[in-house]
Amino acid sequence: MNILNIFLLSTTLACLTADAVNIMPTPSRIESGSGGLAVEGAHDIVYEEATEPLGREGYELEVKMQGITIRAENDAGKYYARVTLRQLVDQSENGTIPCVKIIDKPKYAWRSFMIDSGRQYQKVETIKGLLDRMAMLKMNVFHWHLTENDGWRIEIKKYPKLGEVGGFVADGPEQQGFYTQEEIREIVAYAAERQITIVPEIDVPGHSEAALKAYPELTCSGESPKPVKKGFSPYLYCGGRETTVDFLCDVLDEVCALFPSEYIHIGGDEAPKSEWKKCTHCQARIRELGLKDEHELQIELTNRLARHLASKGRKAICWGDVVTLPGQELEKNIVVHWWNYRKGKDKALKEGIRRGLPVIANSNYYTYLNFPQKHKWRQYNKSRTFDFRTCYEKNPSDIQNPTDKQREVLLGMGCCLWTDHGLTEEWLDRRLYPRIFAMAEQMWSTAERLPYAEFKAGVYAKRPLLEAMGVHGDWDEEY
Ligand SMILES: [Zn+2]
């Protein structure tokens, strides 16, 4: 899909109305005109200055019988105007697109999609395909979960064993591997061309068994952890040794050199402390610093990494676990990633507000798209399924009328595709479509929310186009 090269030839054609316009996510405003424009030949688009404040990513797209005008304040706005134009072209009938004026800007500056490349490696081409479709949905942050349990997928030159040991762990032969630094640079550039920032994640201190296997001296006991069969294990980076901090700072240095993103994700979720409780190094550190418990030791480690990132002009994102237990203050460059709605409801959001830290809304119910839509699948029982409608109507992260305090901290919204229980490449699209359209709508659209039936009809109308692109979702009519 090459959005950047759209050339149109104008001719006078039969009258069409904006009824034929089905743009997802729904634009702020659509004003229908009369007449249409033929999609053929090679007429350039005219770019003009914006006439009303449209913000960094907003745009005005005007299709007239004489041609096309795009007004925006900068490249991001121009890009999103072309994404919208591409949709008009794709749904054109008899080679004609209707005359229309679309004025549009996003609800949130942060609109993320995460894939777990830790548990399962995906091919570079697969990652690029995901980025293409994120752009189509006007999502602008690719949260790349690169380390998870036994898997480590990013080449770190100083510690080659990370990729060698953690790269070749997954369910199927096609899911083995890690991304070389050269491949990562290529993917970062590919994303940037689509107005997408890649935010890499190195999970600390839990979900890190791959690194601990590659370098057992990073564990509390000095012994290699056992393989993780499901969920997570108590094996953490030792929180009491300086060598752990040195290692993590070295890794973050290489990560920062590869990813220009202002934000780097340092994990922080699901870190049970049984190993730390019996570790002499961890306990000595707790005493030395006068900390209350092992959770405070995790916050101490988090703050040290956040300060290291701050010294490089970066911000640190942490999963909500760092605020949902009582603990000391967090560094001011930390962003809270709210996820655990199932157990904690909106506690992470409330804590973000109380502490004055920015929050990304990404509640597991209902933005975790690895949960199947309706039918039980492997370890996902019935209580861990949710359909398209639930996603659209009941997502706690979709805060439609935020309070002033919520508005102050909410950076935006995210959705995730974890690859646990062997979610190999062949399953990805079935999990994403059509539900990811609901996510994109909630992240981007400032228009009045459509009733579900109408929204569904608009999304399902995109199915043939997606299938022509080789994207096969889970389109049960019962949803
Ligand atoms: Zn320890």
Residues whose N, C-alpha, C, O or C-beta is under 5 A from the ligand:
A	BS01	ZN	C220 C238 G239 G240 W276 C279 H281 C282
